Amino acid sequence: MEKIGVTLKKIRTNQGLTIKETYGGIISRSFANRLEHGKSDLQAAKLLQILNNLAITPDEFQFINNKYNASKSRLLFQEINQLYKKDSFSLLSSWIKKHQKQNQPDEKIIVTYAKIILYFVDHGSMPMTQENIQFVNFLLGKKAWNIQELQMIEFVVILIYDYSEAPLSQDELIQKIEHNFQLYLSPKYDPFHVIKNLINFYGLMLQHFYSLRDFNRAQKINYKLTKIKQNFDLTITDLVTIKFWFAIKKLYLGDFHQGDQEIKEIFKFQEFIDSDLHFKGIYDYRIQDALNYRKKIKNFIF
């Protein structure tokens, strides 16, 4: 996959458009030159304006940017996610054995990601093996992540969070992840379909902070979810997921019975939404953890 700016230049020159016709009123000429030489990144809102000038859609641009192919690593990534969503963990284990000897660096990353998923599902945590350290350092060493790497972050973030030798603090890590998501988002619009992954990332952070009893930082995450709900046109799945996290909050800090009832209502139509989350598993753990917390502070009435 090429740099975004390099692909933009190819499309622009193929269409016989000037820099002014393509970028005028959106970015400066000097920035456009740096962009087309792969030396600058671009936010989604401005990229959408440029693509509009070029008369191509975001999906068409992604296809061109990948040299008119669905990359092998992308296909492998889709296979993994399908197996995970179907709870086909024995098949996922077989998939890993089949692809263990991939030679291309980007394909090796996908196999490592699959191992992380499988181990995390079985054990609830992940040791920092040499392979995983290389994976973490690869991600943290990149200035900007592509969409596929953003979609991995839901599982990888906990691994990174527990990596004591990571070059970033926890707050710096959150900022880096949010910055990378913002590169692909524009106001009210999610052209590259990553808002679901950002919501799931915030869900992981909420669980982490609830376990630490760090309710101040959890509240900041809930505020960010509220802003997403206000500022984006969300799918039913995204709205239900946010509602789920708000209900989880009530188990700890609000009306416990109301939160419990809201979650059980979500279970009734979970099969009709396209979510990667295992709501029931999260609920089973969180309700017990919330009860333990409330009993400890004597703040629960049966």
Sequence and secondary structure as in RCSB ss.txt:
>XXXX:A:sequence
MEKIGVTLKKIRTNQGLTIKETYGGIISRSFANRLEHGKSDLQAAKLLQILNNLAITPDEFQFINNKYNASKSRL
LFQEINQLYKKDSFSLLSSWIKKHQKQNQPDEKIIVTYAKIILYFVDHGSMPMTQENIQFVNFLLGKKAWNIQEL
QMIEFVVILIYDYSEAPLSQDELIQKIEHNFQLYLSPKYDPFHVIKNLINFYGLMLQHFYSLRDFNRAQKINYKL
TKIKQNFDLTITDLVTIKFWFAIKKLYLGDFHQGDQEIKEIFKFQEFIDSDLHFKGIYDYRIQDALNYRKKIKNF
IF
>XXXX:A:secstr
   HHHHHHHHHHHTT  HHHHHTTTS HHHHHHHHTT     HHHHHHHHHHHT  HHHHHHHHTTTS  HHHH
HHHHHHHHHHTT HHHHHHHHHHHTT  SHHHHHHHHHHHHHHHHHHHSS    HHHHHHHHHHHH SS  HHHH
HHHHHHHHHHHT TT SS HHHHHHHHHHHHHTT BTBB TTS HHHHHHHHHHHHHHHHHHT HHHHHHHHHHH
HHHHHHB   HHHHHHHHHHHHHHHHHTS HHHHHHHHHHHHHTGGGS   S HHHHHHHHHHHHHHHHHHTT  
  
